[in-house]
Amino acid sequence: MSVKKGDLVEVISGKDKGTQAHVLRAFPSEGKVTVEGVAVVKKAQKPTAANQQGGFVEKEAKIDASNVMLVCPKCGKATRVGHKQGELDGHKTAIRVCKKCGAEF
């Protein structure tokens, strides 16, 4: 999965298509992500000591990672992600790069 927590992504399908927002959580084992303000659902909440009132709470639901594309910080467009071999602190690592302009993420 090429999307990580904090990445700026664009939703490419579904009711929130075209929305750009940051990833709140990533679930690599499930192949899903939670994106800020996307796929908002209402959840019933019982009254507790912390929340005396109870009622309905709006929260973001998980969406499939294939429905989002990373937004390149350099060209500002939604793009596919490539990988290249790099070095960080003397260790070889895979660095994510933009397929359109070649900028590193």
N, C-alpha and C positions, 0 to 999 in steps of 0.2 A: 504494500500500500504506500503510495507516494505522498500522502497527506498527513501532516502532523498537527498537534495542538498549537494554536496560535497562527497558523497559516491563513492568509487571505485567499478565499476561494470564491468561485462563481457557480451558482446552481445552474445546471444545463438541462434539467428536465423536471417535470412535476408542476405543481401549482405555484411554486415560488421561483420559477425559471427566470433567469436574468439577475437575480439578487446576488450582490457581493457582500460577504460578511466573513468574520473570523471563525475558525474552528474552536469550539469550546472543549470538546473531548474527542479522542479517537479510540476506536475499538478495533485494533488490527486483527484479532482472532475472529471477529464477526464480519470484518470488512465493512464496518459502518462508522459514521461520524455524527457528531452533534454540532450543528451550525447555529450561530447566534441569530435569533429572530426567524428561523426557517422551520417549517413543519411544527408550528405551535399547536399544542393540544390542550384541552381543558381537562383537569384531573380533579376528582372529588377528594376533599381533604376533611377528615374527621377532626373535631375540636380536640386539641391537646393542651398541655400546660403552657407550651410556647405559643400556640396559636389558639386563643380562646374562642375566636369566632368560627373557625372552620370555613366551609364553603368550597368554591371552585378556585383552583390555582392553575394559571397558564404556565406551561413549560415546553421546552423544545424536545421533540422526539428525535430518535435516531433516523438517519437516512443512509442509503447505500452510498459507499464511497465512489462508486462508478457514476453517480449523478452529480458530482462536483468536479471542477477543474481548478487547478492552482492558477492564481493571477500573478503574472511576472511583475516584480517590483520595478524593473527597468522600462519595459515597453507598455505595461499596464493592461495587457490583454490576457484573457484566459488561454492557457496553453497546455500542451502535453508536457510531460516531464521526462527528461533523459537523465542518465547517470554517467559520470565519468570518474576515473580513478584520481584521487587526490591524496594529500598528506596533511594531517592535523596532529600537531605535537609529536612528530616522529612516527606516527602510526598511519598506515594506509587505510583510507576510508572511501566510501562512495559518496560523491557530491552530486546533489540534484542540480540540473541545469535546464534552462528554458529551451525548448525545441525551436522556437522562432528566432530568438536573438542570441542565444548562447549564454545569457547571464546566469550567475550562480544564485541559488536560493539561500 
